[in-house]
Every structure is written in structure tokens, then in C-alpha cells.
Amino acid sequence: MAKQNTSCDFKQCREIEQACAIFNLRKASRVVTQLYEEIMKPSGVLPTQFTLLVATRTLGPIAISQMAEVLVMDQTMPTRNLKPLEREGLLSVVPGKEDQRSREMSLTSKGLKRLEQALPLWQEA
């Protein structure tokens, strides 16, 4: 078995930093997320939560697993972001109609109102 060269010198790292698509996309994503977080702060909704509210409005009621698939999220991502929205009464999470083991989420009237308040801030961002 050939031994791999695992050393990563400064020059290689600089090249990665400057040319690697994923490195730069993730950096750009963090900058954009910070911008949206700051502008949307008065609404009390984080950008990831806003995405869930919008998607639930257009797709809901929808199984959490389907939502993760539609938004190309890790299966745990919607659940982590759902808890605060559910606690605030913005989303309702109930057992699935077809499969009681699954959970479906839907937008509440309070959630719709919060979405309407957040929308102008999102448009500003």
C-alpha cells in the first residue's frame, strides 16, 4: 500500500481557500445568513425558521421527513428548528394522518400572522 502524503503546507491551504467552491460557498452562505439574521431580528424569526414557515404555508400540512427532503435538509434540521416555532404556537405538529408514527406540521393562524410580519423584512434583506 502506497503511503499518502498527508502534509498540507501553507501554500496548498491558501490555494484551497481561494479556489475551493465548497469553502467559498459556505463562507458566502454564512455572510448572507448573518445579514438576514440582523435584518429579520425584529420579527423574532431566524432565516431558517422563516424558510420553514414559508414552506409550510405553501406545502402544509406536510410530514417533517418530506419537509426535510423538499428543503434538502438533514433529517434533524427541521426538528431542531421546529421546537421553538411549535413552542411559540407558530406551527402545529401532530401525528400523521396516514402513518401515526410520522409527524405532520402545519402553519397556525399565529404562524401566518408572524410570517406576514417577517415578509417585509425578508424583502428588505
C-alpha positions in Angstrom: 0.0 0.0 0.0 1.4 3.4 -1.0 1.8 5.9 1.7 -0.2 9.1 1.1 1.3 12.5 1.5 -0.8 14.0 4.3 1.1 17.1 4.9 -0.7 20.3 3.9 1.6 23.2 3.6 0.6 26.9 3.8 0.6 27.3 0.0 -1.8 24.4 -0.5 -4.1 25.7 2.1 -4.1 29.2 0.5 -5.0 27.6 -2.8 -7.9 25.7 -1.2 -9.1 28.9 0.5 -9.1 30.8 -2.8 -10.3 28.2 -5.3 -12.4 25.6 -3.4 -16.1 26.0 -4.3 -17.5 24.5 -1.1 -15.1 26.6 1.0 -16.2 29.8 -0.6 -19.9 28.9 -0.9 -20.1 28.1 2.8 -18.3 31.3 3.6 -20.7 33.3 1.4 -23.7 31.4 3.0 -22.6 32.5 6.5 -22.3 36.1 5.4 -25.8 36.1 3.8 -27.3 34.3 6.8 -25.8 36.9 9.2 -27.3 39.7 7.0 -30.7 38.1 7.1 -30.5 37.4 10.8 -29.7 41.1 11.5 -32.5 42.5 9.3 -35.1 40.0 10.4 -34.3 40.2 14.1 -37.4 42.5 14.8 -39.7 39.7 13.6 -38.3 37.2 16.1 -37.9 34.7 13.3 -34.5 33.3 12.2 -33.9 32.8 8.5 -34.0 29.0 8.8 -37.3 29.3 10.7 -38.6 31.7 8.0 -37.8 29.1 5.4 -39.9 26.5 7.3 -42.8 28.9 7.8 -42.9 29.7 4.1 -42.6 26.1 3.0 -45.2 25.0 5.5 -47.5 27.8 4.1 -47.1 26.5 0.5 -46.8 22.8 1.2 -48.5 22.1 4.5 -49.7 20.1 6.2 -46.6 18.1 5.4 -44.7 15.3 7.1 -41.5 16.5 8.7 -39.5 14.0 6.7 -41.0 15.3 3.5 -40.1 18.8 4.5 -36.5 17.8 5.1 -36.4 16.3 1.6 -38.0 19.3 -0.1 -35.7 21.7 1.6 -32.7 19.4 1.1 -32.0 19.5 4.9 -30.6 16.9 7.2 -33.5 15.0 8.8 -32.7 16.5 12.2 -32.6 20.1 10.9 -36.4 20.7 10.6 -37.0 19.1 14.0 -34.4 21.4 15.7 -35.9 24.4 14.1 -39.5 23.3 14.8 -39.3 23.2 18.5 -39.1 27.0 19.0 -41.8 27.6 16.4 -44.1 25.0 18.0 -43.4 26.4 21.5 -44.5 29.8 20.2 -47.6 28.4 18.6 -46.5 29.3 15.1 -46.6 25.7 13.9 -48.7 22.8 14.9 -47.1 19.3 14.9 -49.4 16.3 15.1 -49.2 12.6 14.3 -49.5 11.9 10.5 -52.9 11.1 9.1 -51.7 8.1 7.0 -49.0 7.0 9.4 -49.4 7.7 13.1 -45.6 7.2 13.5 -44.8 10.2 11.3 -45.4 13.8 12.4 -47.0 16.4 10.2 -46.6 20.1 10.6 -48.9 22.9 9.6 -49.0 26.6 10.0 -51.2 28.1 12.7 -53.1 31.4 12.4 -50.5 32.9 14.7 -47.7 31.5 12.4 -49.4 33.1 9.4 -49.5 36.4 11.2 -45.8 36.2 12.1 -44.9 35.2 8.5 -46.8 38.3 7.3 -44.8 40.4 9.7 -41.5 38.9 8.7 -42.1 39.1 5.0 -41.3 42.8 4.5 -38.1 42.3 6.5 -37.1 39.4 4.3 -37.9 41.5 1.2 -35.7 44.3 2.6 -32.8 41.8 3.1 
